[in-house]
Amino acid sequence: MFTKMKNIDTAFRQVRIFSMLVIVGCVVLCGFSLYKSFSMVSQMQSKIYILANGKALEAYSSDRKDNIPVEAKDHVKTFHKYFFTLDPDDKVIKENVTKALYLSDNSTKKVYDDLKENGYYAGIISGNISQTISVDSIAIDINEYPYHFRCYAVQNIVRATSIVHRSLITEGSLRNVSRSDNNPHGFLIERWNTIENKDLSTENRK
């Protein structure tokens, strides 16, 4: 009888050990499944799908700090494109300058007012002059806030008889502001000024 009870006790211990192993395994499996589920959800939330020309393109979201150099350079480039792209049309000039003013502070408004007062824009209209800009490079120091930048570009001024190429170097600083439709990058150019603006070459038009 003692042998029978001993066998029952041994079997009970074995069943208990087996049950504990099964429970531990289930807990580990559930924990791993939860971890993978949260990981997949987080990964899916970081993906953005953009519809372009009828095709879904996959993009990834990231922290702003990872994109500061790229966004800052594009902000500076966009500002210069709007401010220096001019045609002999008062409406076009106002539209472009207005877009540029949304991206900068009063230092740009002061430059615009001075040029307007000196008849610069009136001369463009009366002389049927077109002006474009080609940005060569933009240097930005993101180690210190606000971020200082320097822009190197070439202006192309198209007149009736000639095309003038001018070297343009400007500098300023970038401050963080709220994003909007008028300012998608969320930067504001401050203390903007021109360091160099001189003729490089002139070619006659035929």
C-alpha positions, 0 to 999 in steps of 0.5 A: 500500500505504501508503494502504491501511495509513493507511486501516486505521489511521484506521479502527482509531482511529475504532473505538477512539474509538467503543468508548471512547464506548460504554464511557463511556456504559455506565459513566455509565448504570450509575452513574445506574441505581445511584444511582436504585436506591439513592435509590428503596430509601431512599425506600421504607424511609422509608415506613410503611404503616398499616392502619386500618379496612381501608385502607392509609394511607401514613406517613413516618418521620423523625428524632426531632429533627424530631418533638420539639415534636409528641411533647413536647406530646402527652406533656405532654397525655397525662400531664395527661389521665391524672392529672386525669381522675378518676371516683368509682371507686377502680379507675379512679383507680388505673389513670389515675394509674399511667399518668401515673406512667409518664410522670413522675418522683418529683415527680408521685408526691409530689403523688399521695401528698400528695393521697391522704394528705389524702383527696382521692381518697376525697372524689371517691369518696364525693362521686360527683365526676367530673373532666376536663381540657381542655388549652388550650395547651402551651409548650415550649422545645426550644432548651435540654435538658432541655426546659422546658414550661408547660401551660395547661388548664381542669379541669371538676369535676362534682358532684351539684349543680354544675359547677366550672371551674378554671384550671390552669397547671403547669410542668416539664421533659422528659428523654429516656428509652427508648420503651416501651409505657407511654411511647411518646414516650420522655420523662420529666416532671421537677420537675413542679409546679402554678403556678395552680389557681383557680376560674373559674366555677361553674354549677348543675346542674338 
